[in-house]
Structure formats: C-alpha cells, structure tokens
Amino acid sequence: MLIATGATAATLAVGAAAPEAPTADTATAVPAAAAAVCTLTKEMTEGPYYLDGQYVRSDISEDKTGFPLRLTLTVVDDDTCVPLSDALVEIWHCDALGEYSGFVGNNGHSEPDNGTFLRGGVLTNSSGVASITTVYPGWYRGRCVHIHIKVHTDVTLTSDGSFTGGQELHTGQLFFDETITARVGALSPYSANTVPRTTLAQDSIYDEGGAASGLLTLTALGSSPSAGYAGTLTLGVEQS
C-alpha cells in the first residue's frame, strides 16, 4: 500500500496551478494538502439526497449565502498513486440552513428550491485535480457538517451542461474540522440554523479515520471565518 510523502502531496497539488476547468484562480489560491493519502479512500453511504443529471461546472454556489469554500480534490489510483485525468468529481451538500436543493423543507426551513443549488462537478485535469467553488455547508438534524462526493470515469458531457453514462468509482463524504465548524456555526447566516448540530465525534458515519475517511485539510483564506476556507484532499480510488 503506497502512502504519499509530503513531497508527493506537494507535487500533486502543484498540478492544480493550471487546471483545465474554468477556475484557475481557485486552484492557485489553495496550498498543498498536508495529509494527502494514496491508500483507498473509504466508501460511505450516498445518503437520501442525491439527484441525477447535475451540471458540470466549477462553481456550484449559485446565489446561496455562506462563507466561501474552495475545494482542490486530487484523484489518484490507490494502487499506484498515479493521478486520474478526465474523472468527473461530483459533489452535493446542504446550505447554511441545512437544506438540500430538491428537498427544501426537510430541515424545517422555507426557502426557494430550484433543484440545482450546491450540486455539480468538474472533470479532473491532467494532474488529477478537480477545483470546485462552493460555500461552507450547514448541518441538518442527526449529521455533522459534511459534503457528499462521487467519482465517475468515462462520462459523456451533454449539450445541456450535464453528463451521462460512465463508471462510478467512488461514493463517499468529505468532513470538516470541528473547531473550524464551531467558529463558522456561531456566525450569520449559519447561526440562523436552529437545528441542534451533531459534532464530528458524535456523527454516525464519520469513523475518525482522518484523511482516508474524507477529513479535509482546511486553510483559512483570511483573518476571519467569513473570508472562507480552502479545502484539500487526495482521493485514492480503485479503477477495477
């Protein structure tokens, strides 16, 4: 089983400086992941809020309020650590009030629902890097703050900006440092979410496995939580 050294992790992240996706500025703003792994990233439940046919786009935030989150996710073969190019990295998560597009109201809040906010994905570049801009997620009853993720290969891009077909290599979740989440949750608009927040330690899905279980390396983008965070992780996936 191969473990990426700090030098390997830095090499993978440097590839983000020239992504094929339309957000080159996002990638260059994100530091190298401090705890990248090339072991197999653990599979986790898809959950109840997945929707097919979402857009291929580098910014999924739409008009949702929240603190900026710039994700740099590197996809590698877990056996060889070789980056996977043209893999579609798809994510979806709830907004500051804990509501998912397509399912608004399930966390007790009323707001417009277009079925697409905070959903979408991008193809990895030649260095295996997917750069996605979104907002820091909120929470809903019974779960800690998290982002759902899938990795697909051999997808076909469609004329309406979505994708079809391909092979699903990985389904998992991304998790957030509890200290940072507590700071974020104390501020507006997150503080308007009155649903009790489940902590990382209390969560029924996260198994305290660190990066191999989807724990992001977070770096502040400014002096206050409202400036947002950069989140990095290397996903080790099986191709066969």
C-alpha atoms as a printed R data frame, in Angstrom:
    type eleno elety resid chain resno       x      y       z
1   ATOM     1    CA   MET     A     1   0.000  0.000   0.000
2   ATOM     2    CA   LEU     A     2   1.588  3.327  -1.032
3   ATOM     3    CA   ILE     A     3   1.497  6.366   1.226
4   ATOM     4    CA   ALA     A     4   2.186  9.781  -0.286
5   ATOM     5    CA   THR     A     5   5.062 11.644   1.313
6   ATOM     6    CA   GLY     A     6   4.910 15.389   1.837
7   ATOM     7    CA   ALA     A     7   6.845 15.834  -1.387
8   ATOM     8    CA   THR     A     8   4.408 13.654  -3.294
9   ATOM     9    CA   ALA     A     9   1.438 15.538  -1.878
10  ATOM    10    CA   ALA     A    10   3.013 18.831  -2.852
11  ATOM    11    CA   THR     A    11   3.709 17.585  -6.375
12  ATOM    12    CA   LEU     A    12   0.093 16.556  -6.790
13  ATOM    13    CA   ALA     A    13  -1.186 19.896  -5.530
14  ATOM    14    CA   VAL     A    14   1.175 21.912  -7.709
15  ATOM    15    CA   GLY     A    15  -0.636 20.453 -10.717
16  ATOM    16    CA   ALA     A    16  -3.642 22.476  -9.626
17  ATOM    17    CA   ALA     A    17  -1.927 25.655 -10.810
18  ATOM    18    CA   ALA     A    18  -3.013 25.042 -14.400
19  ATOM    19    CA   PRO     A    19  -6.403 23.251 -14.284
20  ATOM    20    CA   GLU     A    20  -8.444 22.520 -17.354
21  ATOM    21    CA   ALA     A    21 -11.586 23.608 -15.507
22  ATOM    22    CA   PRO     A    22 -12.537 27.287 -15.802
23  ATOM    23    CA   THR     A    23 -11.385 28.236 -12.291
24  ATOM    24    CA   ALA     A    24  -7.603 28.507 -12.481
25  ATOM    25    CA   ASP     A    25  -7.670 31.246  -9.842
26  ATOM    26    CA   THR     A    26  -9.264 28.837  -7.378
27  ATOM    27    CA   ALA     A    27  -6.560 26.238  -7.753
28  ATOM    28    CA   THR     A    28  -3.651 28.652  -7.456
29  ATOM    29    CA   ALA     A    29  -5.043 30.056  -4.217
30  ATOM    30    CA   VAL     A    30  -5.005 26.690  -2.458
31  ATOM    31    CA   PRO     A    31  -1.905 25.393  -0.649
32  ATOM    32    CA   ALA     A    32  -0.597 21.842  -0.988
33  ATOM    33    CA   ALA     A    33  -2.509 19.269   1.012
34  ATOM    34    CA   ALA     A    34  -0.706 18.489   4.232
35  ATOM    35    CA   ALA     A    35  -2.051 14.961   4.635
36  ATOM    36    CA   ALA     A    36  -2.694 13.550   1.174
37  ATOM    37    CA   VAL     A    37  -3.004  9.783   1.009
38  ATOM    38    CA   CYS     A    38  -2.749  7.214  -1.738
39  ATOM    39    CA   THR     A    39  -4.439  4.469   0.214
40  ATOM    40    CA   LEU     A    40  -8.005  3.600  -0.710
41  ATOM    41    CA   THR     A    41 -10.420  6.306   0.424
42  ATOM    42    CA   LYS     A    42 -13.254  4.690   2.377
43  ATOM    43    CA   GLU     A    43 -16.620  4.227   0.733
44  ATOM    44    CA   MET     A    44 -19.520  5.811   2.603
45  ATOM    45    CA   THR     A    45 -23.254  5.974   2.170
46  ATOM    46    CA   GLU     A    46 -24.702  8.009  -0.696
47  ATOM    47    CA   GLY     A    47 -27.430  9.295   1.593
48  ATOM    48    CA   PRO     A    48 -31.005 10.264   0.717
49  ATOM    49    CA   TYR     A    49 -30.390 13.499  -1.208
50  ATOM    50    CA   TYR     A    50 -28.642 12.519  -4.444
51  ATOM    51    CA   LEU     A    51 -30.099 13.756  -7.746
52  ATOM    52    CA   ASP     A    52 -29.037 12.528 -11.196
53  ATOM    53    CA   GLY     A    53 -28.155 14.780 -14.081
54  ATOM    54    CA   GLN     A    54 -26.480 17.681 -12.305
55  ATOM    55    CA   TYR     A    55 -24.414 20.325 -14.086
56  ATOM    56    CA   VAL     A    56 -20.733 20.026 -14.924
57  ATOM    57    CA   ARG     A    57 -19.464 23.345 -13.545
58  ATOM    58    CA   SER     A    58 -16.662 24.594 -11.324
59  ATOM    59    CA   ASP     A    59 -18.823 26.922  -9.180
60  ATOM    60    CA   ILE     A    60 -21.896 25.313  -7.606
61  ATOM    61    CA   SER     A    61 -22.728 28.058  -5.102
62  ATOM    62    CA   GLU     A    62 -25.301 29.864  -7.271
63  ATOM    63    CA   ASP     A    63 -26.861 32.580  -5.069
64  ATOM    64    CA   LYS     A    64 -26.580 30.777  -1.750
65  ATOM    65    CA   THR     A    65 -25.255 32.800   1.169
66  ATOM    66    CA   GLY     A    66 -22.395 31.378   3.175
67  ATOM    67    CA   PHE     A    67 -18.645 31.559   3.643
68  ATOM    68    CA   PRO     A    68 -16.549 30.725   0.551
69  ATOM    69    CA   LEU     A    69 -15.144 27.208   0.271
70  ATOM    70    CA   ARG     A    70 -12.576 26.428  -2.413
71  ATOM    71    CA   LEU     A    71 -12.042 22.699  -2.833
72  ATOM    72    CA   THR     A    72  -8.999 21.171  -4.513
73  ATOM    73    CA   LEU     A    73  -9.550 17.418  -4.764
74  ATOM    74    CA   THR     A    74  -6.902 15.189  -6.336
75  ATOM    75    CA   VAL     A    75  -7.984 11.785  -7.642
76  ATOM    76    CA   VAL     A    76  -5.343  9.027  -7.800
77  ATOM    77    CA   ASP     A    77  -5.239  5.292  -8.344
78  ATOM    78    CA   ASP     A    78  -4.953  3.817  -4.853
79  ATOM    79    CA   ASP     A    79  -2.534  1.096  -6.011
80  ATOM    80    CA   THR     A    80  -0.074  3.256  -7.945
81  ATOM    81    CA   CYS     A    81  -0.730  6.865  -6.797
82  ATOM    82    CA   VAL     A    82  -0.969  7.816 -10.490
83  ATOM    83    CA   PRO     A    83  -3.362 10.784 -10.965
84  ATOM    84    CA   LEU     A    84  -6.584 10.120 -12.892
85  ATOM    85    CA   SER     A    85  -7.336 12.698 -15.563
86  ATOM    86    CA   ASP     A    86 -10.825 13.332 -17.005
87  ATOM    87    CA   ALA     A    87 -12.522 11.796 -13.974
88  ATOM    88    CA   LEU     A    88 -15.721 13.589 -13.029
89  ATOM    89    CA   VAL     A    89 -15.720 14.654  -9.372
90  ATOM    90    CA   GLU     A    90 -19.309 15.378  -8.345
91  ATOM    91    CA   ILE     A    91 -20.367 16.883  -5.020
92  ATOM    92    CA   TRP     A    92 -23.593 17.929  -3.323
93  ATOM    93    CA   HIS     A    93 -24.339 19.335   0.120
94  ATOM    94    CA   CYS     A    94 -26.819 21.363   2.153
95  ATOM    95    CA   ASP     A    95 -26.868 25.147   2.547
96  ATOM    96    CA   ALA     A    96 -26.326 27.173   5.726
97  ATOM    97    CA   LEU     A    97 -29.808 26.247   6.952
98  ATOM    98    CA   GLY     A    98 -29.264 22.535   6.372
99  ATOM    99    CA   GLU     A    99 -31.490 22.339   3.292
100 ATOM   100    CA   TYR     A   100 -30.677 20.400   0.109
101 ATOM   101    CA   SER     A   101 -31.826 21.587  -3.290
102 ATOM   102    CA   GLY     A   102 -34.680 19.411  -4.472
103 ATOM   103    CA   PHE     A   103 -35.621 18.640  -0.852
104 ATOM   104    CA   VAL     A   104 -36.064 22.066   0.764
105 ATOM   105    CA   GLY     A   105 -38.149 21.875   3.914
106 ATOM   106    CA   ASN     A   106 -36.710 18.616   5.221
107 ATOM   107    CA   ASN     A   107 -34.693 20.544   7.822
108 ATOM   108    CA   GLY     A   108 -37.573 22.782   8.817
109 ATOM   109    CA   HIS     A   109 -36.803 25.912   6.808
110 ATOM   110    CA   SER     A   110 -38.778 27.509   3.983
111 ATOM   111    CA   GLU     A   111 -36.782 28.920   1.054
112 ATOM   112    CA   PRO     A   112 -36.795 28.831  -2.764
113 ATOM   113    CA   ASP     A   113 -35.832 25.478  -4.267
114 ATOM   114    CA   ASN     A   114 -34.525 25.285  -7.839
115 ATOM   115    CA   GLY     A   115 -33.263 21.705  -7.536
116 ATOM   116    CA   THR     A   116 -29.685 22.621  -8.501
117 ATOM   117    CA   PHE     A   117 -28.034 24.804  -5.867
118 ATOM   118    CA   LEU     A   118 -24.908 23.356  -4.245
119 ATOM   119    CA   ARG     A   119 -24.780 20.473  -6.729
120 ATOM   120    CA   GLY     A   120 -22.412 19.743  -9.608
121 ATOM   121    CA   GLY     A   121 -18.941 18.641 -10.553
122 ATOM   122    CA   VAL     A   122 -15.913 19.034 -12.795
123 ATOM   123    CA   LEU     A   123 -13.502 16.871 -14.740
124 ATOM   124    CA   THR     A   124 -10.047 16.418 -13.263
125 ATOM   125    CA   ASN     A   125  -7.161 17.948 -15.191
126 ATOM   126    CA   SER     A   126  -4.023 16.123 -16.353
127 ATOM   127    CA   SER     A   127  -2.716 16.156 -12.768
128 ATOM   128    CA   GLY     A   128  -5.891 14.534 -11.438
129 ATOM   129    CA   VAL     A   129  -7.078 17.773  -9.819
130 ATOM   130    CA   ALA     A   130 -10.689 18.952  -9.584
131 ATOM   131    CA   SER     A   131 -11.208 22.538  -8.369
132 ATOM   132    CA   ILE     A   132 -14.717 23.394  -7.156
133 ATOM   133    CA   THR     A   133 -16.014 26.606  -5.570
134 ATOM   134    CA   THR     A   134 -18.936 26.423  -3.163
135 ATOM   135    CA   VAL     A   135 -19.897 27.641   0.322
136 ATOM   136    CA   TYR     A   136 -19.152 26.105   3.711
137 ATOM   137    CA   PRO     A   137 -22.018 23.654   4.381
138 ATOM   138    CA   GLY     A   138 -24.501 23.949   7.203
139 ATOM   139    CA   TRP     A   139 -25.979 20.980   9.032
140 ATOM   140    CA   TYR     A   140 -29.201 19.074   9.430
141 ATOM   141    CA   ARG     A   141 -30.602 17.017  12.238
142 ATOM   142    CA   GLY     A   142 -28.554 13.942  13.158
143 ATOM   143    CA   ARG     A   143 -25.491 14.599  10.965
144 ATOM   144    CA   CYS     A   144 -22.273 16.537  11.319
145 ATOM   145    CA   VAL     A   145 -21.223 19.048   8.650
146 ATOM   146    CA   HIS     A   146 -20.258 17.148   5.500
147 ATOM   147    CA   ILE     A   147 -20.223 17.087   1.694
148 ATOM   148    CA   HIS     A   148 -21.247 14.099  -0.422
149 ATOM   149    CA   ILE     A   149 -18.959 13.089  -3.273
150 ATOM   150    CA   LYS     A   150 -18.859 10.706  -6.219
151 ATOM   151    CA   VAL     A   151 -16.055 10.000  -8.687
152 ATOM   152    CA   HIS     A   152 -17.017  8.843 -12.194
153 ATOM   153    CA   THR     A   153 -14.906  7.921 -15.212
154 ATOM   154    CA   ASP     A   154 -15.737  7.758 -18.934
155 ATOM   155    CA   VAL     A   155 -18.726 10.085 -18.679
156 ATOM   156    CA   THR     A   156 -20.255 11.792 -21.716
157 ATOM   157    CA   LEU     A   157 -20.846 15.523 -21.451
158 ATOM   158    CA   THR     A   158 -24.249 16.620 -22.740
159 ATOM   159    CA   SER     A   159 -25.356 19.760 -24.587
160 ATOM   160    CA   ASP     A   160 -27.385 20.968 -21.594
161 ATOM   161    CA   GLY     A   161 -24.264 21.157 -19.403
162 ATOM   162    CA   SER     A   162 -24.750 17.860 -17.605
163 ATOM   163    CA   PHE     A   163 -23.305 14.344 -18.109
164 ATOM   164    CA   THR     A   164 -24.449 10.788 -18.721
165 ATOM   165    CA   GLY     A   165 -23.019  7.275 -18.561
166 ATOM   166    CA   GLY     A   166 -19.612  6.325 -17.277
167 ATOM   167    CA   GLN     A   167 -18.474  4.192 -14.360
168 ATOM   168    CA   GLU     A   168 -18.854  5.173 -10.737
169 ATOM   169    CA   LEU     A   169 -15.546  4.524  -8.944
170 ATOM   170    CA   HIS     A   170 -16.192  6.049  -5.544
171 ATOM   171    CA   THR     A   171 -19.006  7.270  -3.305
172 ATOM   172    CA   GLY     A   172 -18.009  8.989  -0.097
173 ATOM   173    CA   GLN     A   173 -18.237 12.058   2.086
174 ATOM   174    CA   LEU     A   174 -15.964 14.970   2.988
175 ATOM   175    CA   PHE     A   175 -15.698 16.125   6.594
176 ATOM   176    CA   PHE     A   176 -14.650 19.298   8.415
177 ATOM   177    CA   ASP     A   177 -12.520 20.083  11.448
178 ATOM   178    CA   GLU     A   178 -14.781 20.542  14.457
179 ATOM   179    CA   THR     A   179 -13.012 23.649  15.799
180 ATOM   180    CA   ILE     A   180 -13.446 25.462  12.482
181 ATOM   181    CA   THR     A   181 -17.063 24.356  12.139
182 ATOM   182    CA   ALA     A   182 -17.852 25.696  15.626
183 ATOM   183    CA   ARG     A   183 -16.443 29.105  14.643
184 ATOM   184    CA   VAL     A   184 -18.402 29.136  11.400
185 ATOM   185    CA   GLY     A   185 -21.612 27.967  13.049
186 ATOM   186    CA   ALA     A   186 -21.592 30.826  15.531
187 ATOM   187    CA   LEU     A   187 -21.817 33.439  12.779
188 ATOM   188    CA   SER     A   188 -24.565 34.536  10.379
189 ATOM   189    CA   PRO     A   189 -26.018 33.023   8.217
190 ATOM   190    CA   TYR     A   190 -25.183 29.713   9.925
191 ATOM   191    CA   SER     A   191 -26.374 30.884  13.327
192 ATOM   192    CA   ALA     A   192 -29.906 31.132  11.900
193 ATOM   193    CA   ASN     A   193 -29.938 27.326  11.670
194 ATOM   194    CA   THR     A   194 -31.587 26.420  14.973
195 ATOM   195    CA   VAL     A   195 -31.434 22.643  14.459
196 ATOM   196    CA   PRO     A   196 -29.075 21.076  17.032
197 ATOM   197    CA   ARG     A   197 -25.672 20.445  15.441
198 ATOM   198    CA   THR     A   198 -24.162 16.965  15.599
199 ATOM   199    CA   THR     A   199 -20.403 17.154  16.150
200 ATOM   200    CA   LEU     A   200 -17.792 15.199  14.232
201 ATOM   201    CA   ALA     A   201 -17.244 12.916  17.235
202 ATOM   202    CA   GLN     A   202 -20.986 12.266  17.556
203 ATOM   203    CA   ASP     A   203 -21.582 11.518  13.890
204 ATOM   204    CA   SER     A   204 -22.803  8.031  12.943
205 ATOM   205    CA   ILE     A   205 -20.959  7.986   9.580
206 ATOM   206    CA   TYR     A   206 -17.521  9.515  10.186
207 ATOM   207    CA   ASP     A   207 -15.239  6.884  11.771
208 ATOM   208    CA   GLU     A   208 -12.346  9.110  12.921
209 ATOM   209    CA   GLY     A   209 -10.176  7.752  10.109
210 ATOM   210    CA   GLY     A   210  -8.753 11.144   9.145
211 ATOM   211    CA   ALA     A   211  -7.927 11.837   5.500
212 ATOM   212    CA   ALA     A   212  -8.607  8.238   4.474
213 ATOM   213    CA   SER     A   213 -12.164  8.724   5.720
214 ATOM   214    CA   GLY     A   214 -12.624 12.062   3.961
215 ATOM   215    CA   LEU     A   215 -11.364 14.603   6.505
216 ATOM   216    CA   LEU     A   216 -10.351 17.739   4.603
217 ATOM   217    CA   THR     A   217  -7.234 19.786   5.258
218 ATOM   218    CA   LEU     A   218  -8.627 23.297   5.771
219 ATOM   219    CA   THR     A   219  -6.708 26.551   5.350
220 ATOM   220    CA   ALA     A   220  -8.184 29.952   6.204
221 ATOM   221    CA   LEU     A   221  -8.476 32.389   3.302
222 ATOM   222    CA   GLY     A   222  -8.420 35.412   5.601
223 ATOM   223    CA   SER     A   223  -8.353 36.604   9.191
224 ATOM   224    CA   SER     A   224 -11.993 35.770   9.949
225 ATOM   225    CA   PRO     A   225 -14.200 32.739   9.206
226 ATOM   226    CA   SER     A   226 -16.338 34.846   6.874
227 ATOM   227    CA   ALA     A   227 -13.370 35.091   4.463
228 ATOM   228    CA   GLY     A   228 -13.772 31.379   3.857
229 ATOM   229    CA   TYR     A   229 -11.532 28.344   3.630
230 ATOM   230    CA   ALA     A   230  -9.583 26.276   1.161
231 ATOM   231    CA   GLY     A   231 -10.146 22.541   1.494
232 ATOM   232    CA   THR     A   232  -7.767 19.939   0.054
233 ATOM   233    CA   LEU     A   233  -7.828 16.142  -0.071
234 ATOM   234    CA   THR     A   234  -6.409 13.356  -2.203
235 ATOM   235    CA   LEU     A   235  -8.912 10.607  -3.027
236 ATOM   236    CA   GLY     A   236  -7.492  7.147  -3.613
237 ATOM   237    CA   VAL     A   237  -9.898  5.148  -5.805
238 ATOM   238    CA   GLU     A   238  -9.956  1.669  -7.333
239 ATOM   239    CA   GLN     A   239 -10.212  1.556 -11.113
240 ATOM   240    CA   SER     A   240 -11.208 -2.092 -11.348
